[in-house]
Amino acid sequence: MSNLIQLQPHDEHNRELEANVHPTTWTNPTSSDPYHLVVIGAGTAGLVAAAGAAGLGARVALIERDLMGGDCLNVGCVPSKGVISSARVAGAIKNASDFSIHVSDGVEVDFAGVMSRMRRLRAKISRNDAAKRFRELGVDVYFGQASFVDSETIDVAGSKLKFKRAVIATGARASAPPIDGLDDVKYLTNESLFSLTELPKRLGIIGAGPIGCEMAQSFVQLGSEVFLVESEHGILTKEDRSAADIVQNAMERAGVKLLCCGRNLQIKNDGGIRLTVDSHGKAYDESVDQLLVAVGRAPNVENLNLEGVGVDYDKKGVKVNDHLQTTNPKIYAAGDICSQYQFTHVADFMARIVIQNALYAVGPFGKKKMSDLVIPWATYTTPEIAHVGMYAKDAKDAGIEIDTYVQPFDEVDRAILEGQDEGFVKVHTKKGTDTIVGATIVAENAGDMISEMTVAITHGLGLSKIGSAIHPYPTQAEAMRKLGDQFNRTRLTPLSKKMLAGLQRFNVGG
């Protein structure tokens, strides 16, 4: 297992964070009574499971070996969005002339200040995940390495905790794939990137998935020269291709040097870091000050003695059924340790499923299923990409015939006025109906906008109903209403037009 997260620099903000999520003076509680639920791991899934179960009256223990809040708070969503928010301001200033605002001195980025701001805000947010807060919620919080003794006992720091049910929520970690020469240099992952205090003049990034793209665009806006290496044909290869192409063009305009279809990638230590790669038939040899590896994840399954209690796992994580139950019926799992969807909001809702199924379902009655979740996600580039439900390929593979409706933002007034008219909203419906099966949005705030489509799919609200809901003007969300109008126009068949004409004649004459 990788080393524990190192909080650097050790300034007032990181000291506040540490005091909240792993206080050095913490004393583990003592308990001889069995717990209804023991939760291993205090990332999002573990925190939600522990707080939720305790709030419903269960006796709950929560075990964390490192920092409460997990990846999301400490080295993931929270710090990355803190950096992105500063980078977006820098990008807006660079493009101010598009709005007839002229900044004579250009952009001066205080990178140390950017990172200090991120650490300050991360420390503020950490209060929600603090050990003291969870103790006040009625959760017994333990710090130390957890290990199963048997199917009703867990050891943590020498204490033996008895349990009726347990949840494995230990998450996943960065794990670089085999790359020639990578082990010869000191490289960054998301677990170390946010400890930087000096802006790298030249930054290499391997992997054009969400993390790679978000950080490539952010660091180029902050002033780095960025080389983004990807083995596939383009960025964000799991997304709608037309959506990813818009983001790719925006990134390249911002200055990201994208080396797609990368072959023969090698990393060399020549006193610094040098990467060589073939891209589209051309050989590149670039020296960089820092190298971020933004591909590869590994589940945190070590040292738990899962074999000893009959919990099966593989390189993808702990194996669970649709009810999030492991191969040991007393033990459940939630979050990145067992999910193909490694998002904070998914971990949250997986934990809710576990609470219900582990403590409150009776046999098959009242059990919730992972497969019933409608899962949205977003990549926080500029513009953002957000998606929920099926892509067109998913529908085809499932044998579902679809109709597709697209509303470009260059036909949405607010987007035009904001200079954000490159994107679109695309919705797939079951053929001949308004039943939404999937949606993709490319927009400045697509991550916020996708929730309307998520609610619609979750609760069976068709595209026609979205079209009948008043949306404020002028907003970019009006694009959703326009899609509803598109669908409603398809309902105007020759017969319905003839009927409407007859009604018109009856009421007002010919």
C-alpha positions as CSV (number, residue, x, y, z in Angstrom):
1,M,0.0,0.0,0.0
2,S,1.2,3.5,-0.8
3,N,2.6,5.8,1.9
4,L,0.1,7.9,3.8
5,I,-0.8,11.3,2.4
6,Q,1.9,13.9,3.2
7,L,0.5,17.3,3.9
8,Q,3.0,19.9,2.5
9,P,3.9,22.6,3.3
10,H,3.3,22.4,7.0
11,D,1.7,25.8,7.2
12,E,-1.2,27.1,9.3
13,H,-3.8,25.8,6.8
14,N,-2.5,22.3,6.7
15,R,-2.1,22.3,10.5
16,E,-5.8,23.3,10.7
17,L,-6.7,20.5,8.3
18,E,-4.7,17.9,10.2
19,A,-6.2,19.1,13.5
20,N,-9.7,18.4,12.0
21,V,-9.2,15.1,10.2
22,H,-6.4,13.4,12.1
23,P,-5.8,15.2,15.4
24,T,-2.5,14.3,17.0
25,T,-4.0,14.3,20.5
26,W,-6.8,12.0,19.6
27,T,-7.5,9.1,22.0
28,N,-9.4,6.1,20.6
29,P,-12.6,5.2,22.5
30,T,-13.0,1.9,24.3
31,S,-16.0,-0.3,23.9
32,S,-16.9,-3.8,25.0
33,D,-20.3,-3.8,23.4
34,P,-20.7,-5.0,19.8
35,Y,-21.3,-2.3,17.2
36,H,-24.3,-2.6,14.8
37,L,-22.0,-1.3,12.1
38,V,-18.2,-0.9,11.8
39,V,-17.0,1.3,8.9
40,I,-13.5,0.9,7.7
41,G,-12.3,4.1,5.9
42,A,-13.4,7.7,6.4
43,G,-13.7,8.9,2.9
44,T,-17.0,10.0,1.4
45,A,-18.6,6.5,1.5
46,G,-17.4,5.8,5.0
47,L,-18.4,9.2,6.4
48,V,-21.9,9.0,4.9
49,A,-22.4,5.4,6.1
50,A,-21.2,6.2,9.6
51,A,-23.2,9.4,10.1
52,G,-26.3,8.1,8.4
53,A,-26.4,4.9,10.5
54,A,-25.7,6.7,13.7
55,G,-28.4,9.2,12.9
56,L,-30.9,6.4,12.6
57,G,-29.9,5.1,16.1
58,A,-27.3,2.4,15.3
59,R,-24.1,2.0,17.4
60,V,-21.4,2.8,14.9
61,A,-17.6,2.7,14.8
62,L,-15.6,4.5,12.1
63,I,-11.9,3.5,11.5
64,E,-9.4,5.7,9.6
65,R,-5.7,4.9,9.2
66,D,-4.9,8.3,7.7
67,L,-6.9,11.5,7.0
68,M,-10.7,11.7,7.4
69,G,-12.3,13.0,4.2
70,G,-10.3,10.6,2.0
71,D,-9.2,11.5,-1.5
72,C,-12.0,13.9,-2.2
73,L,-11.1,16.4,0.6
74,N,-7.4,16.0,0.8
75,V,-6.0,15.2,-2.7
76,G,-9.0,15.1,-5.1
77,C,-12.2,17.1,-5.8
78,V,-11.6,19.8,-3.2
79,P,-8.0,20.9,-3.9
80,S,-8.4,20.4,-7.7
81,K,-11.4,22.7,-7.8
82,G,-9.6,25.2,-5.7
83,V,-6.8,25.4,-8.3
84,I,-9.3,25.4,-11.2
85,S,-11.2,28.3,-9.8
86,S,-8.0,30.5,-9.7
87,A,-7.0,29.2,-13.2
88,R,-10.4,30.2,-14.6
89,V,-9.9,33.8,-13.3
90,A,-6.5,33.9,-15.0
91,G,-8.1,32.6,-18.2
92,A,-10.9,35.2,-18.1
93,I,-8.4,38.0,-17.7
94,K,-6.4,36.7,-20.7
95,N,-9.6,36.8,-22.7
96,A,-10.9,40.1,-21.4
97,S,-10.3,41.9,-24.7
98,D,-13.1,39.8,-26.2
99,F,-15.4,41.9,-24.0
100,S,-13.6,45.2,-24.8
101,I,-11.9,45.1,-21.4
102,H,-8.2,45.8,-21.7
103,V,-5.8,44.8,-19.0
104,S,-2.6,46.7,-19.9
105,D,-0.2,44.8,-17.6
106,G,-1.5,41.3,-18.6
107,V,-1.8,38.5,-16.0
108,E,0.5,38.1,-13.1
109,V,0.0,34.8,-11.3
110,D,1.1,34.3,-7.7
111,F,1.2,30.6,-7.8
112,A,2.3,30.2,-4.2
113,G,-0.7,32.4,-3.3
114,V,-3.0,30.3,-5.5
115,M,-2.0,27.2,-3.6
116,S,-2.2,28.9,-0.2
117,R,-5.7,29.9,-1.0
118,M,-6.6,26.4,-2.0
119,R,-5.1,25.1,1.3
120,R,-7.0,27.7,3.3
121,L,-10.4,26.8,1.7
122,R,-9.6,23.1,2.0
123,A,-9.0,23.5,5.7
124,K,-12.3,25.4,6.0
125,I,-14.2,22.6,4.2
126,S,-12.5,20.0,6.3
127,R,-14.6,21.0,9.3
128,N,-17.4,19.0,7.8
129,D,-15.3,15.8,8.0
130,A,-13.7,16.5,11.3
131,A,-13.2,13.7,13.9
132,K,-14.7,15.8,16.6
133,R,-17.8,16.5,14.5
134,F,-18.4,12.8,14.0
135,R,-17.9,12.1,17.6
136,E,-20.6,14.7,18.3
137,L,-22.9,12.8,15.8
138,G,-22.6,9.7,18.0
139,V,-19.9,7.9,16.0
140,D,-17.0,6.2,17.8
141,V,-14.0,7.3,15.8
142,Y,-10.8,5.2,15.8
143,F,-7.5,6.0,14.1
144,G,-5.3,3.1,13.1
145,Q,-4.9,0.3,10.6
146,A,-8.0,-2.0,10.6
147,S,-7.7,-5.7,10.0
148,F,-10.4,-8.4,10.2
149,V,-9.8,-11.0,12.9
150,D,-12.9,-13.0,12.0
151,S,-16.4,-12.4,10.7
152,E,-17.5,-10.5,13.8
153,T,-14.2,-8.9,15.0
154,I,-11.9,-6.2,13.7
155,D,-8.6,-5.2,15.2
156,V,-7.6,-1.5,15.2
157,A,-4.5,-0.3,17.0
158,G,-4.7,-3.3,19.4
159,S,-8.4,-2.9,20.2
160,K,-10.8,-5.6,19.2
161,L,-14.1,-4.3,18.0
162,K,-17.1,-6.7,17.8
163,F,-19.6,-6.0,15.0
164,K,-22.9,-7.3,13.6
165,R,-22.2,-5.7,10.1
166,A,-19.1,-4.1,8.6
167,V,-18.5,-1.8,5.6
168,I,-15.3,-1.7,3.7
169,A,-14.9,1.9,2.4
170,T,-11.1,2.1,2.0
171,G,-11.1,3.7,-1.4
172,A,-8.5,3.6,-4.1
173,R,-5.1,5.3,-4.7
174,A,-3.0,6.5,-7.5
175,S,-1.1,3.7,-9.1
176,A,1.0,4.4,-12.2
177,P,1.0,2.0,-15.1
178,P,4.3,0.5,-16.3
179,I,6.0,3.2,-18.4
180,D,9.6,2.8,-19.5
181,G,11.9,4.8,-17.2
182,L,9.1,6.2,-15.0
183,D,10.6,4.7,-11.8
184,D,13.9,6.5,-12.5
185,V,12.3,10.0,-11.9
186,K,10.3,11.6,-9.1
187,Y,6.9,12.1,-10.6
188,L,3.6,13.6,-9.3
189,T,0.2,12.0,-8.9
190,N,-2.9,13.6,-7.6
191,E,-1.6,12.7,-4.1
192,S,1.4,15.0,-4.4
193,L,0.4,17.6,-7.0
194,F,-1.4,19.8,-4.6
195,S,1.7,20.2,-2.4
196,L,3.5,22.2,-5.0
197,T,4.4,25.8,-4.0
198,E,6.3,26.7,-7.2
199,L,4.8,26.8,-10.6
200,P,6.6,24.4,-13.0
201,K,7.7,26.3,-16.1
202,R,7.2,23.1,-18.2
203,L,4.8,20.4,-17.0
204,G,4.4,17.0,-18.6
205,I,1.1,15.2,-18.0
206,I,0.5,11.5,-18.9
207,G,-3.2,10.7,-19.5
208,A,-5.9,12.8,-21.0
209,G,-8.7,11.6,-18.8
210,P,-10.6,14.0,-16.4
211,I,-7.7,14.7,-14.0
212,G,-5.2,15.1,-16.8
213,C,-7.4,17.5,-18.8
214,E,-8.5,19.6,-15.8
215,M,-4.9,20.1,-14.7
216,A,-3.5,20.6,-18.1
217,Q,-5.9,23.4,-18.8
218,S,-5.5,24.9,-15.3
219,F,-1.7,24.9,-15.3
220,V,-1.5,26.4,-18.8
221,Q,-3.8,29.2,-17.7
222,L,-1.6,29.7,-14.6
223,G,1.5,30.1,-16.8
224,S,3.0,26.7,-17.3
225,E,4.0,25.2,-20.7
226,V,2.0,22.0,-20.7
227,F,2.6,18.8,-22.7
228,L,-0.4,16.4,-22.4
229,V,0.4,12.8,-23.6
230,E,-2.4,10.4,-24.5
231,S,-2.2,7.0,-26.2
232,E,-5.7,7.3,-27.7
233,H,-6.8,9.4,-30.6
234,G,-8.1,12.3,-28.5
235,I,-9.0,13.4,-25.0
236,L,-11.7,12.1,-22.7
237,T,-12.2,9.1,-24.8
238,K,-15.2,7.8,-22.8
239,E,-17.2,10.9,-23.5
240,D,-19.4,11.8,-26.5
241,R,-16.8,12.5,-29.2
242,S,-18.4,15.7,-30.4
243,A,-18.4,17.0,-26.9
244,A,-14.8,16.0,-26.2
245,D,-13.7,17.7,-29.5
246,I,-15.1,21.0,-28.3
247,V,-13.1,20.8,-25.0
248,Q,-10.0,19.6,-26.9
249,N,-10.1,22.6,-29.2
250,A,-10.6,24.9,-26.2
251,M,-7.6,23.4,-24.5
252,E,-5.4,23.7,-27.5
253,R,-6.4,27.3,-28.0
254,A,-5.4,28.0,-24.4
255,G,-1.9,26.6,-25.2
256,V,-2.0,23.0,-24.1
257,K,0.3,20.9,-26.4
258,L,-1.6,17.7,-27.0
259,L,0.4,14.7,-28.1
260,C,-2.4,12.2,-29.0
261,C,-1.9,8.6,-30.3
262,G,1.2,8.6,-28.2
263,R,3.5,5.6,-28.9
264,N,6.9,4.5,-27.6
265,L,6.6,6.7,-24.5
266,Q,9.8,6.8,-22.5
267,I,10.8,8.8,-19.4
268,K,14.5,9.6,-18.9
269,N,16.5,11.0,-16.0
270,D,19.1,13.3,-17.4
271,G,19.5,15.3,-14.2
272,G,16.0,16.5,-14.8
273,I,13.0,14.8,-16.4
274,R,12.8,14.2,-20.1
275,L,9.9,12.5,-22.0
276,T,10.1,11.2,-25.5
277,V,7.0,10.0,-27.4
278,D,5.9,9.5,-31.0
279,S,2.7,11.4,-31.9
280,H,1.0,11.2,-35.3
281,G,4.3,10.1,-36.9
282,K,6.4,12.8,-35.3
283,A,9.0,12.2,-32.6
284,Y,8.9,14.5,-29.6
285,D,11.7,15.0,-27.0
286,E,10.8,17.4,-24.3
287,S,12.4,18.3,-21.0
288,V,9.9,19.1,-18.2
289,D,10.3,20.5,-14.6
290,Q,7.5,18.3,-13.3
291,L,5.7,15.2,-14.5
292,L,2.1,14.4,-13.5
293,V,1.0,10.8,-14.0
294,A,-2.8,11.1,-14.3
295,V,-3.6,7.5,-15.2
296,G,-3.9,4.3,-13.1
297,R,-5.8,3.5,-9.8
298,A,-5.5,0.6,-7.4
299,P,-7.9,-0.4,-4.7
300,N,-6.8,-0.2,-1.1
301,V,-7.3,-3.9,-0.1
302,E,-4.0,-4.6,1.6
303,N,-3.6,-5.3,5.3
304,L,-7.3,-5.9,5.9
305,N,-7.1,-9.7,6.0
306,L,-9.9,-10.0,3.5
307,E,-8.8,-13.5,2.7
308,G,-9.3,-14.5,6.3
309,V,-13.0,-13.6,6.3
310,G,-13.8,-14.8,2.8
311,V,-14.1,-11.5,1.1
312,D,-13.1,-11.9,-2.6
313,Y,-11.3,-9.1,-4.5
314,D,-9.2,-8.6,-7.6
315,K,-7.1,-5.8,-9.1
316,K,-10.3,-3.8,-9.7
317,G,-11.4,-4.0,-6.0
318,V,-13.6,-5.8,-3.6
319,K,-16.3,-7.9,-5.4
320,V,-19.9,-7.1,-4.5
321,N,-23.4,-8.0,-5.7
322,D,-26.0,-5.5,-6.7
323,H,-26.9,-4.9,-3.0
324,L,-23.2,-4.0,-2.3
325,Q,-22.8,-7.2,-0.3
326,T,-19.4,-8.9,-0.5
327,T,-18.8,-12.7,-0.6
328,N,-19.1,-12.6,3.2
329,P,-22.8,-11.8,3.9
330,K,-22.0,-9.8,7.0
331,I,-19.6,-7.5,5.2
332,Y,-20.5,-4.8,2.7
333,A,-18.5,-2.4,0.6
334,A,-19.0,1.1,-0.8
335,G,-17.1,3.7,-2.8
336,D,-14.0,3.5,-4.9
337,I,-13.0,0.2,-3.3
338,C,-15.7,-1.6,-5.3
339,S,-17.2,0.8,-7.9
340,Q,-16.4,1.4,-11.5
341,Y,-17.8,4.9,-11.0
342,Q,-15.2,6.6,-8.9
343,F,-17.0,9.8,-8.0
344,T,-17.7,11.4,-4.6
345,H,-21.4,11.6,-5.2
346,V,-21.6,8.0,-6.2
347,A,-19.8,6.9,-3.1
348,D,-22.3,9.0,-1.1
349,F,-25.3,7.1,-2.6
350,M,-23.6,3.7,-2.4
351,A,-23.3,4.4,1.4
352,R,-27.0,5.1,1.6
353,I,-27.7,1.7,-0.1
354,V,-25.4,0.0,2.4
355,I,-27.1,1.5,5.4
356,Q,-30.5,0.3,4.2
357,N,-29.4,-3.2,3.1
358,A,-27.1,-3.9,6.1
359,L,-29.3,-2.7,8.9
360,Y,-32.9,-2.3,7.8
361,A,-33.8,-4.7,5.0
362,V,-35.6,-7.9,6.0
363,G,-34.5,-10.7,3.7
364,P,-35.3,-9.5,0.1
365,F,-37.7,-6.9,1.4
366,G,-36.6,-3.3,1.4
367,K,-33.3,-3.9,-0.3
368,K,-31.8,-1.3,-2.6
369,K,-29.8,-1.9,-5.7
370,M,-26.7,-0.2,-7.1
371,S,-28.0,-0.8,-10.6
372,D,-31.1,1.5,-9.9
373,L,-28.9,4.5,-9.4
374,V,-29.0,7.2,-12.1
375,I,-25.4,8.5,-12.1
376,P,-24.3,11.8,-13.5
377,W,-20.7,13.0,-13.8
378,A,-18.8,16.1,-14.9
379,T,-15.3,17.0,-16.0
380,Y,-14.4,20.6,-14.9
381,T,-12.6,21.8,-17.9
382,T,-13.6,25.1,-19.6
383,P,-16.1,24.4,-21.0
384,E,-17.2,21.6,-18.8
385,I,-18.6,18.3,-20.0
386,A,-21.4,16.6,-18.0
387,H,-23.3,13.4,-18.7
388,V,-26.0,11.2,-17.3
389,G,-27.5,7.9,-18.5
390,M,-26.8,6.3,-21.8
391,Y,-24.6,7.3,-24.7
392,A,-25.8,6.5,-28.2
393,K,-23.4,3.5,-28.2
394,D,-24.8,2.2,-24.9
395,A,-28.3,2.3,-26.3
396,K,-27.3,0.5,-29.4
397,D,-25.5,-2.2,-27.4
398,A,-28.6,-2.6,-25.3
399,G,-30.9,-2.9,-28.3
400,I,-32.7,0.4,-27.5
401,E,-33.7,2.5,-30.5
402,I,-33.4,6.2,-29.8
403,D,-34.2,9.6,-31.2
404,T,-31.5,12.3,-30.6
405,Y,-32.2,16.0,-30.0
406,V,-29.4,18.6,-30.0
407,Q,-29.7,22.2,-28.9
408,P,-26.5,24.2,-29.8
409,F,-25.7,27.1,-27.4
410,D,-25.1,29.4,-30.4
411,E,-28.9,29.5,-30.5
412,V,-29.3,30.3,-26.8
413,D,-29.3,34.0,-26.0
414,R,-27.5,34.0,-22.7
415,A,-24.7,31.8,-24.0
416,I,-24.2,34.2,-26.9
417,L,-24.1,37.2,-24.6
418,E,-21.6,35.5,-22.3
419,G,-19.3,34.4,-25.2
420,Q,-19.9,30.8,-24.3
421,D,-21.7,29.6,-27.4
422,E,-19.5,26.7,-28.4
423,G,-21.3,23.9,-26.6
424,F,-24.6,22.1,-26.8
425,V,-27.1,20.0,-24.9
426,K,-27.8,16.5,-26.5
427,V,-30.6,14.3,-25.3
428,H,-31.4,10.7,-26.3
429,T,-35.0,9.5,-25.9
430,K,-36.6,6.1,-26.6
431,K,-37.6,6.2,-30.2
432,G,-41.1,7.7,-30.7
433,T,-41.4,8.8,-27.1
434,D,-40.2,11.6,-24.8
435,T,-38.6,9.1,-22.3
436,I,-35.1,10.4,-21.7
437,V,-32.4,7.7,-21.6
438,G,-29.3,9.9,-21.7
439,A,-28.0,13.4,-21.9
440,T,-24.7,15.2,-22.5
441,I,-24.0,18.9,-21.9
442,V,-21.0,20.9,-23.0
443,A,-21.2,24.3,-21.3
444,E,-19.4,26.7,-19.0
445,N,-21.4,25.3,-16.0
446,A,-22.5,21.9,-17.4
447,G,-21.9,20.2,-14.1
448,D,-24.6,22.4,-12.5
449,M,-27.0,22.0,-15.5
450,I,-26.9,18.2,-15.8
451,S,-29.0,17.9,-12.6
452,E,-32.2,18.8,-14.4
453,M,-31.7,15.8,-16.7
454,T,-30.7,13.6,-13.8
455,V,-34.0,14.4,-12.0
456,A,-35.9,13.8,-15.2
457,I,-34.5,10.4,-15.8
458,T,-34.7,9.4,-12.1
459,H,-38.4,10.3,-11.8
460,G,-39.5,9.5,-15.3
461,L,-40.2,13.1,-16.4
462,G,-40.2,13.2,-20.2
463,L,-38.7,15.8,-22.5
464,S,-42.2,17.1,-23.1
465,K,-42.6,18.0,-19.4
466,I,-39.2,19.8,-19.4
467,G,-40.5,21.8,-22.4
468,S,-43.6,22.7,-20.5
469,A,-41.7,24.0,-17.4
470,I,-41.0,27.7,-17.5
471,H,-37.2,28.4,-17.4
472,P,-36.0,32.0,-16.6
473,Y,-34.9,34.1,-19.5
474,P,-32.1,34.7,-20.3
475,T,-30.3,31.6,-18.9
476,Q,-28.3,28.9,-20.4
477,A,-30.6,26.3,-18.8
478,E,-33.2,27.6,-21.3
479,A,-31.5,25.1,-23.7
480,M,-33.3,22.3,-21.9
481,R,-36.7,24.0,-22.5
482,K,-35.8,24.4,-26.2
483,L,-35.1,20.7,-26.4
484,G,-38.6,20.1,-25.1
485,D,-40.0,22.4,-27.8
486,Q,-38.1,20.3,-30.4
487,F,-39.7,17.2,-29.2
488,N,-43.2,18.7,-29.0
489,R,-42.9,19.9,-32.7
490,T,-42.4,16.2,-33.7
491,R,-45.9,15.6,-32.3
492,L,-47.4,17.9,-34.9
493,T,-48.4,15.1,-37.3
494,P,-50.6,15.9,-40.4
495,L,-53.6,14.5,-38.5
496,S,-53.0,16.7,-35.5
497,K,-52.4,19.8,-37.6
498,K,-55.8,19.1,-39.4
499,M,-57.5,18.7,-36.0
500,L,-56.0,22.0,-34.8
501,A,-57.1,23.8,-38.0
502,G,-60.7,22.5,-37.4
503,L,-60.7,23.8,-33.8
504,Q,-59.4,27.1,-35.0
505,R,-62.2,27.4,-37.6
506,F,-64.7,26.5,-34.9
507,N,-63.5,29.2,-32.5
508,V,-62.5,32.1,-34.8
509,G,-63.7,31.2,-38.2
510,G,-61.8,30.5,-41.4
